[in-house]
């Protein structure tokens, strides 16, 4: 069986790396970003704190995550 080049496999977020990084930046599918800290994660969502607010972010809405440059997993 061949692989479909139109389909990209999404890799799971490295929750341990996000926890160790402390603060990180999430960029969403619409290219808006927030700087936050991970509170909890499950299979579908991240619970984060940003600007003294707690947010529930669906993982499917995340385009990419930027870790601090000083962080090395």
C-alpha positions as YAML, in Angstrom:
chain: A
units: angstrom
residues:
- id: 1
  name: UNK
  ca: [0.00, 0.00, 0.00]
- id: 2
  name: UNK
  ca: [1.31, 3.46, -0.90]
- id: 3
  name: UNK
  ca: [1.03, 6.54, 1.26]
- id: 4
  name: UNK
  ca: [-1.17, 9.42, 0.27]
- id: 5
  name: UNK
  ca: [0.99, 12.51, -0.23]
- id: 6
  name: UNK
  ca: [-1.97, 14.80, 0.53]
- id: 7
  name: UNK
  ca: [-2.30, 13.43, 4.06]
- id: 8
  name: UNK
  ca: [0.20, 14.45, 6.71]
- id: 9
  name: UNK
  ca: [0.50, 12.42, 9.87]
- id: 10
  name: UNK
  ca: [0.27, 14.69, 12.90]
- id: 11
  name: UNK
  ca: [2.83, 13.92, 15.53]
- id: 12
  name: UNK
  ca: [1.72, 14.08, 19.16]
- id: 13
  name: UNK
  ca: [2.76, 17.11, 21.14]
- id: 14
  name: UNK
  ca: [5.63, 16.37, 23.47]
- id: 15
  name: UNK
  ca: [3.83, 17.18, 26.71]
- id: 16
  name: UNK
  ca: [6.93, 16.53, 28.81]
- id: 17
  name: UNK
  ca: [8.89, 19.11, 26.79]
- id: 18
  name: UNK
  ca: [6.10, 21.68, 27.20]
- id: 19
  name: UNK
  ca: [6.04, 21.07, 30.94]
- id: 20
  name: UNK
  ca: [9.81, 21.41, 31.27]
- id: 21
  name: UNK
  ca: [9.96, 24.50, 29.05]
- id: 22
  name: UNK
  ca: [7.79, 26.52, 31.41]
- id: 23
  name: UNK
  ca: [6.49, 29.25, 29.11]
- id: 24
  name: UNK
  ca: [6.09, 28.66, 25.38]
- id: 25
  name: UNK
  ca: [4.22, 30.18, 22.46]
- id: 26
  name: UNK
  ca: [1.30, 28.49, 20.71]
- id: 27
  name: UNK
  ca: [0.51, 29.58, 17.15]
- id: 28
  name: UNK
  ca: [-2.97, 28.69, 15.95]
- id: 29
  name: UNK
  ca: [-4.24, 27.72, 12.51]
- id: 30
  name: UNK
  ca: [-5.22, 31.36, 11.89]
- id: 31
  name: UNK
  ca: [-1.62, 32.46, 12.70]
- id: 32
  name: UNK
  ca: [-2.59, 34.18, 15.97]
- id: 33
  name: UNK
  ca: [-0.32, 33.37, 18.92]
- id: 34
  name: UNK
  ca: [-0.36, 33.32, 22.70]
- id: 35
  name: UNK
  ca: [2.44, 32.91, 25.23]
- id: 36
  name: UNK
  ca: [1.39, 30.48, 27.94]
- id: 37
  name: UNK
  ca: [2.29, 27.88, 30.54]
- id: 38
  name: UNK
  ca: [0.96, 24.31, 30.48]
- id: 39
  name: UNK
  ca: [-1.31, 23.33, 33.38]
- id: 40
  name: UNK
  ca: [-2.68, 20.00, 32.10]
- id: 41
  name: UNK
  ca: [-2.99, 17.99, 28.90]
- id: 42
  name: UNK
  ca: [-5.15, 15.11, 27.73]
- id: 43
  name: UNK
  ca: [-5.58, 13.37, 24.40]
- id: 44
  name: UNK
  ca: [-7.53, 16.24, 22.84]
- id: 45
  name: UNK
  ca: [-6.90, 19.47, 24.76]
- id: 46
  name: UNK
  ca: [-4.29, 21.57, 26.52]
- id: 47
  name: UNK
  ca: [-5.23, 23.54, 29.61]
- id: 48
  name: UNK
  ca: [-2.91, 26.54, 29.81]
- id: 49
  name: UNK
  ca: [-2.49, 29.78, 31.70]
- id: 50
  name: UNK
  ca: [-1.96, 33.00, 29.74]
- id: 51
  name: UNK
  ca: [-2.28, 36.57, 31.02]
- id: 52
  name: UNK
  ca: [-3.64, 35.32, 34.37]
- id: 53
  name: UNK
  ca: [-6.44, 33.44, 32.55]
- id: 54
  name: UNK
  ca: [-6.94, 29.70, 32.23]
- id: 55
  name: UNK
  ca: [-7.73, 28.53, 28.72]
- id: 56
  name: UNK
  ca: [-8.77, 25.20, 27.22]
- id: 57
  name: UNK
  ca: [-7.16, 24.81, 23.80]
- id: 58
  name: UNK
  ca: [-8.15, 22.00, 21.44]
- id: 59
  name: UNK
  ca: [-4.99, 20.40, 20.04]
- id: 60
  name: UNK
  ca: [-6.42, 20.37, 16.51]
- id: 61
  name: UNK
  ca: [-6.40, 24.20, 16.52]
- id: 62
  name: UNK
  ca: [-2.61, 24.37, 17.06]
- id: 63
  name: UNK
  ca: [-0.44, 25.00, 14.02]
- id: 64
  name: UNK
  ca: [2.87, 24.87, 15.89]
- id: 65
  name: UNK
  ca: [4.52, 25.50, 19.27]
- id: 66
  name: UNK
  ca: [7.63, 27.61, 19.83]
- id: 67
  name: UNK
  ca: [9.79, 26.64, 22.79]
- id: 68
  name: UNK
  ca: [12.13, 29.16, 24.43]
- id: 69
  name: UNK
  ca: [15.53, 29.35, 22.70]
- id: 70
  name: UNK
  ca: [17.23, 28.62, 26.02]
- id: 71
  name: UNK
  ca: [15.38, 25.30, 26.35]
- id: 72
  name: UNK
  ca: [16.92, 22.03, 25.22]
- id: 73
  name: UNK
  ca: [14.86, 18.86, 25.85]
...
